[in-house]
Amino acid sequence: MMYELYTTIMVIAVFAVVLVLKSLLKKDICVLCASVSVVWIVLLAGLTTGMWQDMVSVAVLMGASLTGGYYYLESKLKKEWMVFRFPIFITGLSLVFSVVERGVNVYLWMITGILWLVVYILYVFRDKSGLRRIVKNIIECCRKW
């Protein structure tokens, strides 16, 4: 039951190492993002080899990476592409579930595909009067809270 403690210590240790490397290499990287990603990748390898037994810590860190990646991508997207943020997030979530469950849930991926199709249709017809408001609401989903 000490997995959460070990996981936290690993993230802190890797954070310190990556912080030093960032200074030495003069690279523009997110130290937190890199640290969390490195730890969940190592722990996932540990799960595969039997050296680590806790999938919860891996799933939590993968979720953190998904969220961080989502916000990074959001900062790079042009406004017209913002309507695709939600399906991008759901795709990432589906990937995390597939890794955590060690298999593919066909229904999950079907729903993800349907979501992409619906959002694509909304995007294509976004200038139509009835759909304009829906697309605007999707784009502004996280701005009005």
N, C-alpha and C positions, 0 to 999 in steps of 0.2 A: 504493500500500500504506500510505498515511498516513491512511486513513479513520478508523481507530480513534483516532488522535491527534486529528484534527479533531473527531470526535464527542465525545470526552472534554472537549476545550477548550470546545466549545459547551455541554455540560451544565454545566460549571463557570461559564461566563459567564452563562448563563441563570439558574443558581442564585443568583448574586450579585444579578442584577437583580430576581428574584422576591423574594429576601430583603429587599431595600430596599423594594420595593412593598408587601410584607406589613406592614412597619413603618409605612409612610406611610398605607396604607389601613386599617390595623388590622383586617385580615381573618384569620380562622382557617383557614389552608390549609396543607397539607403542601408545603413549598417543594421538597423533593426530588421528590415526585410531580408537581407542576406543571412543574418544570424538565424532567424526563425526558419527560413527555407533550408539552410544547411542542417539544422538539427532535425527537422522532420524527415529529410531525405536519409540521414544517417539512421534515425530510429526506424524508418520503414525498411531499410536494409537489415537492421537488427531483428525486426519482426520476421523477415524472410529467412534469415539464418538461424532463428531461434534464440538469439542473444538478447532480445528485448521481448517482453510479453504484453505490453500495454498499448492497445490500439487507441484508447481514449486520448492519450497525450499526443499521438500522431494526428488524430482527427482534429483536435483543438488547434494544433499548430498549422495544419493544412487550412483550416477555416480562417485563421489569422492571415495566412499568405493569400488566400482567395480575396479577402477583404482588402488587404493592402494592394494587391494587384489590380483589383477593381478600381480603387481610388486613383492609382497611378494612371491606368488607362483612361479613366474619366478626365483626368487633367490634360491628356493629350488629344482627346477626341474633338473634332470640329463640332460646332453646335448642331449642325444638320444631322450628325450621326448619333447624337445623344439618345435618340429614341431606341437605339440598340443596346443601351446599357443593361436593361433588365434581362434580355435574353443572353447577353454575355455573362452576366452574373449567374443565371440559372445553368448555363452550360458549364461554368466553373464548378458550381455546386454538384452538378451531375458527375463531373469528373472526379471530384473528391469522394462522392458516394461510391463510385465504381472502384476507386482504389481502396477505400476503407472496407467495402463489402467484398473485395477481391473477386469481382465479377460484374457483368453488365446486366442491368435491369432493362430489358427491352422496352417496357412500358414507360419507364422514366425517360429514356431517350426518344421515344415516340412523342411524349408530351413536350419535351424540349424542342424537338423538330417542329411540332405544331405551333408552339409559341413563336419560333423564328418565322414561320410562314405568316402567321397573323401579323406580327410586327412589321414584316417586310411589306405586306399588303397595305398596312396603315401608312408606311413610309412612302410607298409608290403613290398612294392617293391622298397624301397629307394636305394637299391644297384644296381638296373638296371641302365645301362648307361644313358638312356634318362631321367629318373626320378631323378637321383642323384642331378643334378643341380637345379631342381625345389625344392626339399626338402631343399637343402642348402640355396636357396634364401628365402624360408619361414622361416627357422631358423634364418637367418641373416637379417630379414626384418627391424629391428629397430637398427641395429648396424652401418649402413653405411649412416648416415645423418649428 
